[in-house]
Amino acid sequence: MRPGVGWIIAGVALLGAGVAVTFLSNAVVWYGAIVVGIIWIVRGVFRLSKAPPQD
C-alpha cells in the first residue's frame, strides 16, 4: 500500500462516523471526529502526493 492511503481510509471512516453520529442524534454533534477526519484525509493526500512513483 502506498504511503498516505491508510491516512485517507482512516480519515474517511472517522469523517463518516462523525457525520453519522451527528445526523442520528438530536443532542450530539461530533465536531472533533469531523475535523480530525478532514485533517487525516488532507494529510494522507499530502503524503500520497509526496511519495515517489511506484513502478
C-alpha positions in Angstrom: 0.0 0.0 0.0 1.3 3.4 -0.9 2.2 5.9 1.9 -0.8 8.0 2.8 -3.5 5.6 1.7 -4.0 4.4 5.2 -4.4 8.0 6.4 -7.1 8.6 3.8 -9.0 5.5 4.6 -8.9 6.2 8.4 -9.9 9.8 7.7 -12.9 8.8 5.6 -14.0 6.3 8.2 -13.7 8.9 11.0 -15.4 11.6 9.0 -18.2 9.2 8.1 -18.6 8.2 11.7 -18.8 11.8 12.9 -21.3 12.7 10.3 -23.4 9.6 11.0 -23.5 10.2 14.8 -24.3 13.9 14.2 -27.2 13.1 11.9 -28.6 10.2 14.0 -28.5 12.2 17.3 -30.5 15.2 18.4 -28.2 16.2 21.1 -24.7 15.2 20.0 -22.6 16.9 17.4 -19.3 15.1 16.8 -17.3 18.1 15.7 -14.0 16.5 16.7 -14.4 13.4 14.6 -15.4 15.5 11.6 -12.5 17.9 11.9 -9.9 15.2 12.6 -11.3 13.1 9.7 -10.8 16.0 7.3 -7.3 16.6 8.7 -6.3 13.0 8.2 -7.7 13.0 4.7 -5.6 16.1 3.8 -2.5 14.6 5.5 -3.0 11.4 3.5 -3.4 13.2 0.2 -0.3 15.3 1.0 1.8 12.2 1.8 0.5 10.4 -1.3 1.5 13.3 -3.5 5.0 13.4 -1.9 5.6 9.7 -2.3 7.9 8.5 -5.1 6.2 6.9 -8.0 5.9 3.1 -7.9 7.0 1.0 -10.9 
